[in-house]
Amino acid sequence: MRVIETVSEMHAARVNMAGPVAVVPTLGGLHAGHEALMHAARARAGSVIATLFLNPTQFGQNEDLAEYPADRERDLEVMRNAGVDIVFAPPVDEMYPEGDTFVVEPGPIGAVLEGEDRPGHMRAVATVVAKLFNATRPDLAYFGEKDAQQLEVVRRMSRDLRFGIEVVPVPTVRDERNLALSSRHSYLTEPERSAAEVVYASLCAARDLWDGGQRSAPELESAIRDVIASERLATLCYAVVVDPETFEPHKEPGAVSHALALIAVTIGSTRLIDNLRLG
């Protein structure tokens, strides 16, 4: 496995890589969810690039950049064991050189949910992924379904900006408590980890109503809120049911066959997100 830190060196290496070439973007702090992305890429691609870049612009003023659990040597070992061919691990000034001012504006989808609660976050995601795509020039790009809004932003960007990259979703990986794996789980105390089980349980409550024939978004969202309210360590940020194709509020026509329930919850001081497809 080769580690590359500059865009020019990455471009030179890309020329001789067997196709199709897949990229798996990561911030570091790798866990089994990231491994699933890399294994999925390895199973299909001729060559696999993983990126290792803790992007500072994705973190707000009061967020956890300094505490983020990235461990370069451990992360590189995980990538090596997953069969990655090249790790693109640029320093910050390689990705954001002095005088760099252009950004990618994701449009309306970037202004809701995570974009509303974390202003500028989705713009930062779209911008850094565009930079990583331009550096690695992949045919395929692998993203987890846990970050459903991020996945949709990247999918639309690849389509609308004509990158010609197939964005491949990989199902959410959960632990034995059904927590959607996240690097931020390392912040949770044991009582908080137990309390976090309420996140998936609340989504399952909506799923059960859906399976019973309920199609009213307010009723489905109310069921999610009620379950979260039962856990004193949990504070709800949002709970919504949307059309998974548009991310607009789910409407109730009888012919609707599917929807997407999304949630963000703070457990103690740790923000967790999750989602579940309905139908």
C-alpha positions as CSV (number, residue, x, y, z in Angstrom):
1,M,0.0,0.0,0.0
2,R,1.3,3.4,-1.0
3,V,0.6,6.7,0.9
4,I,0.5,9.8,-1.2
5,E,0.3,13.4,0.2
6,T,0.1,15.7,-2.9
7,V,-2.4,16.1,-5.7
8,S,0.3,16.1,-8.4
9,E,1.7,12.8,-7.1
10,M,-1.8,11.3,-6.9
11,H,-2.5,12.3,-10.5
12,A,0.8,10.7,-11.6
13,A,-0.1,7.5,-9.8
14,R,-3.6,7.4,-11.1
15,V,-2.4,7.0,-14.7
16,N,-1.2,3.5,-14.2
17,M,-3.9,2.2,-11.9
18,A,-6.0,-0.8,-13.1
19,G,-9.6,0.1,-13.6
20,P,-12.2,0.6,-12.6
21,V,-10.8,2.8,-9.9
22,A,-12.8,3.2,-6.7
23,V,-12.3,5.8,-4.0
24,V,-13.5,5.6,-0.3
25,P,-13.3,9.1,1.3
26,T,-12.7,9.1,5.1
27,L,-12.0,11.6,7.9
28,G,-10.0,8.9,9.8
29,G,-11.2,7.4,13.1
30,L,-12.0,4.2,11.1
31,H,-14.4,1.6,12.3
32,A,-16.2,-1.4,10.8
33,G,-18.5,0.8,8.8
34,H,-15.5,2.2,6.9
35,E,-14.1,-1.3,6.5
36,A,-17.4,-2.3,4.9
37,L,-17.0,0.5,2.3
38,M,-13.4,-0.5,1.5
39,H,-14.4,-4.2,1.2
40,A,-17.3,-3.3,-1.1
41,A,-14.9,-1.3,-3.2
42,R,-12.3,-4.0,-3.3
43,A,-14.9,-6.6,-4.4
44,R,-15.7,-4.6,-7.5
45,A,-12.8,-2.3,-8.4
46,G,-9.5,-3.1,-10.1
47,S,-7.8,-0.5,-7.8
48,V,-8.9,1.1,-4.5
49,I,-8.0,4.5,-3.2
50,A,-8.9,5.5,0.3
51,T,-8.6,9.1,1.4
52,L,-7.4,10.1,4.9
53,F,-8.2,13.7,5.4
54,L,-9.7,15.3,8.6
55,N,-11.4,18.1,6.8
56,P,-11.5,21.2,9.1
57,T,-14.2,23.0,7.2
58,Q,-16.8,20.3,8.1
59,F,-16.5,21.2,11.8
60,G,-18.3,24.2,13.3
61,Q,-16.9,26.6,15.8
62,N,-18.2,24.6,18.8
63,E,-17.7,21.2,17.3
64,D,-15.2,18.4,18.0
65,L,-12.4,18.8,15.5
66,A,-9.7,18.8,18.2
67,E,-11.2,15.7,19.9
68,Y,-12.0,13.7,16.7
69,P,-10.6,10.2,17.3
70,A,-8.4,10.0,14.2
71,D,-5.2,7.9,14.7
72,R,-3.1,7.9,11.5
73,E,-1.1,4.8,12.1
74,R,-4.1,2.7,13.2
75,D,-6.2,4.0,10.3
76,L,-3.4,3.2,7.8
77,E,-3.3,-0.3,9.2
78,V,-7.0,-0.8,8.8
79,M,-6.7,0.4,5.2
80,R,-3.9,-1.9,4.5
81,N,-5.8,-4.9,5.9
82,A,-8.8,-4.0,3.8
83,G,-6.7,-4.3,0.6
84,V,-6.4,-0.6,-0.2
85,D,-3.9,0.1,-3.0
86,I,-3.2,3.8,-2.4
87,V,-4.0,6.1,0.5
88,F,-4.4,9.8,-0.4
89,A,-3.5,11.6,2.8
90,P,-2.9,15.3,2.1
91,P,-2.1,18.0,4.6
92,V,-4.6,20.8,5.1
93,D,-2.5,23.3,3.0
94,E,-2.5,20.9,0.1
95,M,-6.3,20.8,0.0
96,Y,-6.8,24.5,1.0
97,P,-3.8,26.5,-0.3
98,E,-3.5,30.1,0.5
99,G,-5.9,32.2,-1.6
100,D,-8.3,29.2,-2.3
101,T,-11.8,30.7,-2.2
102,F,-14.1,28.7,-4.4
103,V,-16.7,26.4,-2.8
104,V,-19.4,24.0,-4.1
105,E,-22.9,25.2,-3.2
106,P,-25.2,22.1,-2.8
107,G,-28.4,24.1,-3.2
108,P,-31.7,23.5,-1.2
109,I,-30.8,20.1,0.0
110,G,-27.8,21.5,1.8
111,A,-29.9,24.0,3.8
112,V,-32.1,21.5,5.6
113,L,-31.6,19.0,8.4
114,E,-27.8,18.8,9.0
115,G,-27.4,21.9,6.9
116,E,-29.8,23.8,9.0
117,D,-28.5,22.6,12.4
118,R,-24.8,22.9,11.2
119,P,-24.7,25.9,8.9
120,G,-22.2,25.5,6.1
121,H,-21.6,21.8,6.8
122,M,-23.1,20.5,3.6
123,R,-21.3,23.1,1.6
124,A,-18.0,22.0,3.2
125,V,-18.8,18.4,2.5
126,A,-19.6,19.0,-1.2
127,T,-16.5,21.2,-1.6
128,V,-14.0,18.7,-0.1
129,V,-15.5,15.8,-1.9
130,A,-15.2,17.7,-5.2
131,K,-11.5,18.3,-4.4
132,L,-11.0,14.7,-3.5
133,F,-12.7,13.5,-6.7
134,N,-10.5,15.8,-8.7
135,A,-7.4,14.6,-7.0
136,T,-8.2,10.8,-7.3
137,R,-10.2,10.8,-10.5
138,P,-12.2,7.7,-9.6
139,D,-14.8,5.7,-11.6
140,L,-16.6,4.7,-8.5
141,A,-17.1,6.4,-5.1
142,Y,-18.3,4.6,-2.0
143,F,-20.4,6.2,0.8
144,G,-22.3,4.9,3.7
145,E,-26.1,5.1,3.9
146,K,-25.9,6.2,7.5
147,D,-25.1,9.7,6.3
148,A,-28.1,9.7,4.0
149,Q,-28.1,13.5,3.4
150,Q,-24.4,13.6,2.7
151,L,-24.8,10.6,0.3
152,E,-27.6,12.5,-1.6
153,V,-25.5,15.7,-1.8
154,V,-22.6,13.8,-3.3
155,R,-24.8,11.8,-5.7
156,R,-26.4,15.0,-7.0
157,M,-23.1,16.8,-7.2
158,S,-21.6,14.0,-9.3
159,R,-24.6,14.1,-11.5
160,D,-25.1,17.8,-11.9
161,L,-21.4,18.7,-12.3
162,R,-21.0,15.8,-14.8
163,F,-18.2,14.1,-12.9
164,G,-19.0,10.8,-14.5
165,I,-18.5,9.0,-11.2
166,E,-20.8,6.3,-10.0
167,V,-21.7,7.0,-6.4
168,V,-22.2,3.6,-4.7
169,P,-24.2,3.4,-1.4
170,V,-23.2,0.9,1.2
171,P,-25.7,-0.2,3.9
172,T,-25.4,1.1,7.4
173,V,-23.3,-1.1,9.7
174,R,-24.7,-1.5,13.2
175,D,-23.2,-2.8,16.4
176,E,-24.7,-5.4,18.8
177,R,-27.0,-2.7,20.2
178,N,-28.1,-1.6,16.8
179,L,-26.2,1.7,17.0
180,A,-25.2,2.9,13.5
181,L,-21.4,2.9,13.7
182,S,-19.8,6.3,14.1
183,S,-16.4,7.5,15.0
184,R,-18.1,9.6,17.7
185,H,-19.1,6.5,19.7
186,S,-15.8,6.8,21.4
187,Y,-17.1,9.9,23.2
188,L,-20.0,8.0,24.8
189,T,-19.8,6.8,28.4
190,E,-21.3,3.4,29.1
191,P,-24.6,4.8,30.3
192,E,-24.8,7.1,27.3
193,R,-24.1,4.1,25.0
194,S,-27.0,2.3,26.5
195,A,-29.2,5.4,26.2
196,A,-28.2,5.7,22.5
197,E,-30.2,2.5,21.8
198,V,-33.2,4.8,21.8
199,V,-32.2,6.2,18.4
200,Y,-32.7,3.1,16.4
201,A,-35.7,2.1,18.5
202,S,-37.4,5.3,17.6
203,L,-36.9,4.7,13.9
204,C,-38.3,1.2,14.3
205,A,-41.4,2.7,15.9
206,A,-42.0,4.6,12.7
207,R,-41.3,1.6,10.6
208,D,-43.8,-0.5,12.5
209,L,-46.5,2.1,12.0
210,W,-45.6,2.3,8.3
211,D,-45.8,-1.5,8.0
212,G,-49.2,-1.3,9.7
213,G,-50.5,1.1,7.0
214,Q,-49.8,4.5,8.5
215,R,-48.7,7.1,5.9
216,S,-49.1,10.3,7.7
217,A,-45.7,12.0,8.2
218,P,-46.9,13.9,11.4
219,E,-48.0,10.6,12.9
220,L,-44.8,8.8,12.0
221,E,-42.6,11.7,13.3
222,S,-44.7,11.9,16.5
223,A,-43.9,8.2,17.1
224,I,-40.2,8.9,16.8
225,R,-40.4,11.9,19.1
226,D,-42.3,9.9,21.7
227,V,-39.7,7.2,21.9
228,I,-36.8,9.7,22.2
229,A,-38.7,11.6,24.9
230,S,-38.7,8.4,27.0
231,E,-34.9,8.6,27.4
232,R,-33.7,11.3,29.8
233,L,-30.2,11.4,28.4
234,A,-31.4,12.0,24.8
235,T,-32.2,15.4,23.3
236,L,-33.9,15.4,19.9
237,C,-32.5,17.7,17.3
238,Y,-34.9,16.7,14.5
239,A,-37.1,13.8,13.4
240,V,-38.5,13.9,9.9
241,V,-40.0,11.7,7.3
242,V,-39.1,12.7,3.7
243,D,-39.3,11.5,0.2
244,P,-35.9,9.7,-0.3
245,E,-35.7,10.8,-3.9
246,T,-36.2,14.6,-3.2
247,F,-35.6,15.0,0.5
248,E,-38.7,17.1,0.6
249,P,-41.4,16.4,3.2
250,H,-43.2,13.2,2.7
251,K,-46.7,13.5,1.5
252,E,-49.5,11.1,2.2
253,P,-51.0,10.0,-1.2
254,G,-52.1,6.4,-1.0
255,A,-49.8,5.3,-3.8
256,V,-46.6,6.2,-1.9
257,S,-44.6,3.0,-1.4
258,H,-41.6,4.3,0.5
259,A,-40.2,7.1,2.6
260,L,-37.1,7.9,4.6
261,A,-37.1,8.6,8.3
262,L,-34.1,10.7,9.5
263,I,-33.1,11.6,13.0
264,A,-30.5,13.5,14.9
265,V,-30.1,13.2,18.6
266,T,-27.7,14.4,21.2
267,I,-26.8,11.9,23.9
268,G,-25.0,13.7,26.6
269,S,-22.8,16.0,24.5
270,T,-22.5,13.7,21.5
271,R,-24.5,14.2,18.4
272,L,-25.7,11.1,16.6
273,I,-27.6,10.7,13.3
274,D,-29.4,7.7,11.8
275,N,-32.0,6.9,9.3
276,L,-34.3,4.1,8.2
277,R,-36.1,3.4,4.9
278,L,-39.8,2.9,5.3
279,G,-41.4,0.5,2.8
